[in-house]
Amino acid sequence: MYDKKSKEHFYSDAGFYTSPEARSLRILSEYLGPRQRFSRNHIEDTIVFFGSARLVSKQKAEQALKNASKSSSKQIRNKLEHNLTMSQYYEDSRSLAKKLTYWSKKRKNSKHRYIITSGGGPGIMEAANRGASDAKGMTLGLNITVPHEQSGNQWITPDLSLEFHYFFMRKFWMAYLAKALVVFPGGFGTLDELMEILTLIQTKKIKKSIPIVLYGKEFWENVVNWDYLLKAGTISKKDLDLFTICDSVEDAFTFLTSKITGTHTGPNF
């Protein structure tokens, strides 16, 4: 008997496309799909913000503390007060992204538009997209599908909210168009992304120059003992020149804008 299903094209067969045999096609789609999106939006240069998905805005932190009942435990109140302190990073991410977007839009006689890009989630990522949106700029979100975490945020330009399955393809696009990197306090994911970029630059797998700001001196000097790595001989003194640590929006903005215009020349990888 004639089997109508046997005439179905493989490219329209969801069963085949989601099978292990078609994994290479799925990986390729996460290269070609974003490339098409960037091309139609004329995006060649990005400023990438990394940071924790868990940090909230000052407004949300203040409201949560205000809503806490008087019977709340000391532990809970301490946590809420800590969240309020950490919310300054959210506000600084938003402010820096806004300043950089205004700066990019006002640049004359340049074909380069530096688009604020984040991992697309909440926290620092949301703040960066929100700041760019405040400045009426385009803003990009490279989302990843993971359990128990929001994917995407309302501040991303609609056509630039991209969804990835593979972490390595998402990180490829974070690095490939990047002309600067700003790393706010974060957890495993932030540290992973930062260390991979530093490794690629150190080993010259990334050939372009990428100015890197680690935002928040107290955080970064507690999380990574850079001096001890140098003392132990596991990094070289020149490796410490791959990044700078900033503690204010103005310092970060001045550093990035003074360095960034020279980063778009030469091959990416």
TORKOL-4160 file (C-alpha; in steps of 0.2 Angstrom, whole numbers, padded with zeros to 4 digits, m for minus):
269
<pt num="1" X="0000" Y="0000" Z="0000"/>
<pt num="2" X="0006" Y="0017" Z="m0004"/>
<pt num="3" X="0013" Y="0026" Z="0011"/>
<pt num="4" X="0010" Y="0045" Z="0009"/>
<pt num="5" X="0022" Y="0049" Z="0024"/>
<pt num="6" X="0037" Y="0041" Z="0015"/>
<pt num="7" X="0036" Y="0055" Z="0002"/>
<pt num="8" X="0038" Y="0068" Z="0016"/>
<pt num="9" X="0054" Y="0079" Z="0013"/>
<pt num="10" X="0067" Y="0076" Z="0027"/>
<pt num="11" X="0069" Y="0095" Z="0030"/>
<pt num="12" X="0050" Y="0096" Z="0035"/>
<pt num="13" X="0051" Y="0080" Z="0045"/>
<pt num="14" X="0051" Y="0085" Z="0064"/>
<pt num="15" X="0055" Y="0068" Z="0069"/>
<pt num="16" X="0071" Y="0068" Z="0058"/>
<pt num="17" X="0076" Y="0086" Z="0062"/>
<pt num="18" X="0075" Y="0083" Z="0081"/>
<pt num="19" X="0085" Y="0066" Z="0080"/>
<pt num="20" X="0103" Y="0063" Z="0085"/>
<pt num="21" X="0107" Y="0061" Z="0067"/>
<pt num="22" X="0102" Y="0079" Z="0063"/>
<pt num="23" X="0112" Y="0087" Z="0077"/>
<pt num="24" X="0124" Y="0095" Z="0065"/>
<pt num="25" X="0109" Y="0103" Z="0056"/>
<pt num="26" X="0103" Y="0110" Z="0072"/>
<pt num="27" X="0120" Y="0117" Z="0076"/>
<pt num="28" X="0121" Y="0125" Z="0058"/>
<pt num="29" X="0104" Y="0133" Z="0061"/>
<pt num="30" X="0110" Y="0142" Z="0076"/>
<pt num="31" X="0124" Y="0149" Z="0065"/>
<pt num="32" X="0114" Y="0153" Z="0050"/>
<pt num="33" X="0098" Y="0159" Z="0058"/>
<pt num="34" X="0107" Y="0173" Z="0069"/>
<pt num="35" X="0118" Y="0178" Z="0054"/>
<pt num="36" X="0102" Y="0181" Z="0044"/>
<pt num="37" X="0095" Y="0191" Z="0058"/>
<pt num="38" X="0110" Y="0202" Z="0060"/>
<pt num="39" X="0112" Y="0205" Z="0042"/>
<pt num="40" X="0094" Y="0211" Z="0040"/>
<pt num="41" X="0097" Y="0223" Z="0055"/>
<pt num="42" X="0114" Y="0228" Z="0048"/>
<pt num="43" X="0122" Y="0223" Z="0065"/>
<pt num="44" X="0141" Y="0221" Z="0064"/>
<pt num="45" X="0147" Y="0228" Z="0081"/>
<pt num="46" X="0141" Y="0224" Z="0098"/>
<pt num="47" X="0145" Y="0228" Z="0116"/>
<pt num="48" X="0141" Y="0213" Z="0127"/>
<pt num="49" X="0136" Y="0214" Z="0145"/>
<pt num="50" X="0138" Y="0198" Z="0156"/>
<pt num="51" X="0131" Y="0197" Z="0174"/>
<pt num="52" X="0120" Y="0188" Z="0186"/>
<pt num="53" X="0102" Y="0184" Z="0181"/>
<pt num="54" X="0097" Y="0185" Z="0200"/>
<pt num="55" X="0100" Y="0204" Z="0203"/>
<pt num="56" X="0085" Y="0215" Z="0203"/>
<pt num="57" X="0081" Y="0234" Z="0201"/>
<pt num="58" X="0082" Y="0245" Z="0215"/>
<pt num="59" X="0064" Y="0248" Z="0214"/>
<pt num="60" X="0060" Y="0230" Z="0216"/>
<pt num="61" X="0072" Y="0227" Z="0230"/>
<pt num="62" X="0065" Y="0242" Z="0239"/>
<pt num="63" X="0047" Y="0236" Z="0237"/>
<pt num="64" X="0052" Y="0218" Z="0243"/>
<pt num="65" X="0059" Y="0225" Z="0258"/>
<pt num="66" X="0044" Y="0236" Z="0261"/>
<pt num="67" X="0032" Y="0222" Z="0259"/>
<pt num="68" X="0042" Y="0211" Z="0271"/>
<pt num="69" X="0031" Y="0208" Z="0287"/>
<pt num="70" X="0037" Y="0214" Z="0304"/>
<pt num="71" X="0037" Y="0196" Z="0309"/>
<pt num="72" X="0050" Y="0191" Z="0295"/>
<pt num="73" X="0065" Y="0183" Z="0302"/>
<pt num="74" X="0081" Y="0192" Z="0304"/>
<pt num="75" X="0089" Y="0180" Z="0290"/>
<pt num="76" X="0075" Y="0185" Z="0278"/>
<pt num="77" X="0077" Y="0204" Z="0281"/>
<pt num="78" X="0096" Y="0203" Z="0280"/>
<pt num="79" X="0094" Y="0194" Z="0263"/>
<pt num="80" X="0082" Y="0208" Z="0257"/>
<pt num="81" X="0094" Y="0221" Z="0263"/>
<pt num="82" X="0108" Y="0213" Z="0254"/>
<pt num="83" X="0097" Y="0212" Z="0238"/>
<pt num="84" X="0095" Y="0231" Z="0239"/>
<pt num="85" X="0113" Y="0234" Z="0241"/>
<pt num="86" X="0117" Y="0222" Z="0226"/>
<pt num="87" X="0103" Y="0231" Z="0216"/>
<pt num="88" X="0115" Y="0245" Z="0213"/>
<pt num="89" X="0124" Y="0234" Z="0200"/>
<pt num="90" X="0107" Y="0233" Z="0190"/>
<pt num="91" X="0106" Y="0252" Z="0190"/>
<pt num="92" X="0124" Y="0254" Z="0185"/>
<pt num="93" X="0121" Y="0241" Z="0171"/>
<pt num="94" X="0106" Y="0251" Z="0165"/>
<pt num="95" X="0115" Y="0268" Z="0166"/>
<pt num="96" X="0131" Y="0262" Z="0157"/>
<pt num="97" X="0121" Y="0254" Z="0143"/>
<pt num="98" X="0110" Y="0270" Z="0141"/>
<pt num="99" X="0126" Y="0281" Z="0140"/>
<pt num="100" X="0135" Y="0269" Z="0127"/>
<pt num="101" X="0119" Y="0269" Z="0116"/>
<pt num="102" X="0118" Y="0288" Z="0116"/>
<pt num="103" X="0137" Y="0289" Z="0112"/>
<pt num="104" X="0135" Y="0276" Z="0098"/>
<pt num="105" X="0120" Y="0285" Z="0090"/>
<pt num="106" X="0129" Y="0302" Z="0091"/>
<pt num="107" X="0145" Y="0296" Z="0082"/>
<pt num="108" X="0147" Y="0305" Z="0065"/>
<pt num="109" X="0155" Y="0299" Z="0049"/>
<pt num="110" X="0155" Y="0281" Z="0055"/>
<pt num="111" X="0147" Y="0265" Z="0049"/>
<pt num="112" X="0149" Y="0256" Z="0065"/>
<pt num="113" X="0134" Y="0255" Z="0077"/>
<pt num="114" X="0138" Y="0247" Z="0094"/>
<pt num="115" X="0123" Y="0237" Z="0099"/>
<pt num="116" X="0121" Y="0233" Z="0117"/>
<pt num="117" X="0119" Y="0214" Z="0119"/>
<pt num="118" X="0115" Y="0203" Z="0133"/>
<pt num="119" X="0112" Y="0185" Z="0137"/>
<pt num="120" X="0093" Y="0190" Z="0136"/>
<pt num="121" X="0088" Y="0185" Z="0153"/>
<pt num="122" X="0083" Y="0195" Z="0169"/>
<pt num="123" X="0095" Y="0203" Z="0181"/>
<pt num="124" X="0110" Y="0212" Z="0174"/>
<pt num="125" X="0105" Y="0206" Z="0156"/>
<pt num="126" X="0088" Y="0214" Z="0158"/>
<pt num="127" X="0096" Y="0230" Z="0164"/>
<pt num="128" X="0108" Y="0232" Z="0149"/>
<pt num="129" X="0094" Y="0229" Z="0137"/>
<pt num="130" X="0083" Y="0241" Z="0147"/>
<pt num="131" X="0096" Y="0255" Z="0147"/>
<pt num="132" X="0099" Y="0253" Z="0128"/>
<pt num="133" X="0080" Y="0254" Z="0126"/>
<pt num="134" X="0079" Y="0270" Z="0137"/>
<pt num="135" X="0091" Y="0278" Z="0124"/>
<pt num="136" X="0079" Y="0273" Z="0110"/>
<pt num="137" X="0092" Y="0261" Z="0103"/>
<pt num="138" X="0092" Y="0243" Z="0096"/>
<pt num="139" X="0096" Y="0230" Z="0108"/>
<pt num="140" X="0100" Y="0212" Z="0106"/>
<pt num="141" X="0096" Y="0197" Z="0117"/>
<pt num="142" X="0105" Y="0180" Z="0115"/>
<pt num="143" X="0093" Y="0169" Z="0125"/>
<pt num="144" X="0097" Y="0151" Z="0131"/>
<pt num="145" X="0083" Y="0138" Z="0135"/>
<pt num="146" X="0087" Y="0132" Z="0152"/>
<pt num="147" X="0076" Y="0125" Z="0166"/>
<pt num="148" X="0069" Y="0137" Z="0180"/>
<pt num="149" X="0075" Y="0153" Z="0172"/>
<pt num="150" X="0066" Y="0166" Z="0161"/>
<pt num="151" X="0072" Y="0167" Z="0143"/>
<pt num="152" X="0071" Y="0184" Z="0135"/>
<pt num="153" X="0065" Y="0200" Z="0143"/>
<pt num="154" X="0053" Y="0214" Z="0137"/>
<pt num="155" X="0067" Y="0227" Z="0133"/>
<pt num="156" X="0075" Y="0217" Z="0119"/>
<pt num="157" X="0071" Y="0223" Z="0101"/>
<pt num="158" X="0058" Y="0211" Z="0095"/>
<pt num="159" X="0068" Y="0205" Z="0079"/>
<pt num="160" X="0083" Y="0203" Z="0090"/>
<pt num="161" X="0077" Y="0191" Z="0103"/>
<pt num="162" X="0086" Y="0175" Z="0098"/>
<pt num="163" X="0084" Y="0158" Z="0106"/>
<pt num="164" X="0098" Y="0146" Z="0107"/>
<pt num="165" X="0098" Y="0128" Z="0113"/>
<pt num="166" X="0117" Y="0126" Z="0112"/>
<pt num="167" X="0128" Y="0136" Z="0124"/>
<pt num="168" X="0143" Y="0135" Z="0113"/>
<pt num="169" X="0134" Y="0143" Z="0098"/>
<pt num="170" X="0127" Y="0156" Z="0109"/>
<pt num="171" X="0144" Y="0160" Z="0116"/>
<pt num="172" X="0151" Y="0160" Z="0098"/>
<pt num="173" X="0139" Y="0174" Z="0093"/>
<pt num="174" X="0143" Y="0184" Z="0109"/>
<pt num="175" X="0161" Y="0184" Z="0105"/>
<pt num="176" X="0161" Y="0185" Z="0086"/>
<pt num="177" X="0153" Y="0202" Z="0084"/>
<pt num="178" X="0159" Y="0209" Z="0101"/>
<pt num="179" X="0169" Y="0225" Z="0101"/>
<pt num="180" X="0169" Y="0227" Z="0120"/>
<pt num="181" X="0164" Y="0217" Z="0135"/>
<pt num="182" X="0157" Y="0223" Z="0152"/>
<pt num="183" X="0156" Y="0209" Z="0165"/>
<pt num="184" X="0146" Y="0213" Z="0181"/>
<pt num="185" X="0145" Y="0202" Z="0196"/>
<pt num="186" X="0138" Y="0185" Z="0192"/>
<pt num="187" X="0139" Y="0166" Z="0196"/>
<pt num="188" X="0145" Y="0151" Z="0186"/>
<pt num="189" X="0138" Y="0156" Z="0170"/>
<pt num="190" X="0146" Y="0174" Z="0171"/>
<pt num="191" X="0163" Y="0166" Z="0176"/>
<pt num="192" X="0162" Y="0153" Z="0162"/>
<pt num="193" X="0159" Y="0166" Z="0149"/>
<pt num="194" X="0172" Y="0178" Z="0155"/>
<pt num="195" X="0186" Y="0165" Z="0157"/>
<pt num="196" X="0182" Y="0158" Z="0140"/>
<pt num="197" X="0184" Y="0175" Z="0132"/>
<pt num="198" X="0200" Y="0178" Z="0142"/>
<pt num="199" X="0207" Y="0161" Z="0136"/>
<pt num="200" X="0203" Y="0164" Z="0118"/>
<pt num="201" X="0211" Y="0181" Z="0118"/>
<pt num="202" X="0226" Y="0175" Z="0128"/>
<pt num="203" X="0229" Y="0160" Z="0116"/>
<pt num="204" X="0225" Y="0172" Z="0101"/>
<pt num="205" X="0211" Y="0162" Z="0095"/>
<pt num="206" X="0202" Y="0179" Z="0095"/>
<pt num="207" X="0214" Y="0190" Z="0085"/>
<pt num="208" X="0205" Y="0207" Z="0087"/>
<pt num="209" X="0207" Y="0218" Z="0103"/>
<pt num="210" X="0192" Y="0218" Z="0115"/>
<pt num="211" X="0192" Y="0230" Z="0129"/>
<pt num="212" X="0185" Y="0221" Z="0144"/>
<pt num="213" X="0178" Y="0230" Z="0160"/>
<pt num="214" X="0176" Y="0220" Z="0176"/>
<pt num="215" X="0163" Y="0230" Z="0185"/>
<pt num="216" X="0164" Y="0231" Z="0204"/>
<pt num="217" X="0181" Y="0230" Z="0212"/>
<pt num="218" X="0176" Y="0223" Z="0229"/>
<pt num="219" X="0167" Y="0208" Z="0220"/>
<pt num="220" X="0180" Y="0204" Z="0207"/>
<pt num="221" X="0195" Y="0205" Z="0220"/>
<pt num="222" X="0186" Y="0193" Z="0231"/>
<pt num="223" X="0180" Y="0181" Z="0218"/>
<pt num="224" X="0197" Y="0180" Z="0209"/>
<pt num="225" X="0214" Y="0182" Z="0217"/>
<pt num="226" X="0223" Y="0188" Z="0201"/>
<pt num="227" X="0239" Y="0192" Z="0211"/>
<pt num="228" X="0240" Y="0174" Z="0217"/>
<pt num="229" X="0238" Y="0167" Z="0200"/>
<pt num="230" X="0252" Y="0178" Z="0195"/>
<pt num="231" X="0262" Y="0173" Z="0210"/>
<pt num="232" X="0259" Y="0155" Z="0207"/>
<pt num="233" X="0265" Y="0157" Z="0189"/>
<pt num="234" X="0249" Y="0151" Z="0181"/>
<pt num="235" X="0247" Y="0167" Z="0172"/>
<pt num="236" X="0259" Y="0180" Z="0165"/>
<pt num="237" X="0260" Y="0198" Z="0171"/>
<pt num="238" X="0254" Y="0204" Z="0153"/>
<pt num="239" X="0238" Y="0193" Z="0155"/>
<pt num="240" X="0232" Y="0206" Z="0168"/>
<pt num="241" X="0232" Y="0219" Z="0155"/>
<pt num="242" X="0218" Y="0209" Z="0146"/>
<pt num="243" X="0205" Y="0218" Z="0157"/>
<pt num="244" X="0202" Y="0233" Z="0168"/>
<pt num="245" X="0192" Y="0234" Z="0184"/>
<pt num="246" X="0180" Y="0249" Z="0186"/>
<pt num="247" X="0169" Y="0255" Z="0200"/>
<pt num="248" X="0159" Y="0268" Z="0192"/>
<pt num="249" X="0148" Y="0271" Z="0177"/>
<pt num="250" X="0159" Y="0286" Z="0172"/>
<pt num="251" X="0175" Y="0277" Z="0173"/>
<pt num="252" X="0169" Y="0262" Z="0163"/>
<pt num="253" X="0161" Y="0273" Z="0150"/>
<pt num="254" X="0177" Y="0283" Z="0148"/>
<pt num="255" X="0188" Y="0268" Z="0147"/>
<pt num="256" X="0177" Y="0259" Z="0134"/>
<pt num="257" X="0174" Y="0274" Z="0123"/>
<pt num="258" X="0193" Y="0278" Z="0122"/>
<pt num="259" X="0197" Y="0260" Z="0117"/>
<pt num="260" X="0182" Y="0254" Z="0107"/>
<pt num="261" X="0184" Y="0262" Z="0091"/>
<pt num="262" X="0200" Y="0253" Z="0087"/>
<pt num="263" X="0193" Y="0236" Z="0090"/>
<pt num="264" X="0183" Y="0234" Z="0074"/>
<pt num="265" X="0198" Y="0231" Z="0062"/>
<pt num="266" X="0206" Y="0214" Z="0058"/>
<pt num="267" X="0198" Y="0197" Z="0058"/>
<pt num="268" X="0187" Y="0191" Z="0072"/>
<pt num="269" X="0193" Y="0173" Z="0075"/>
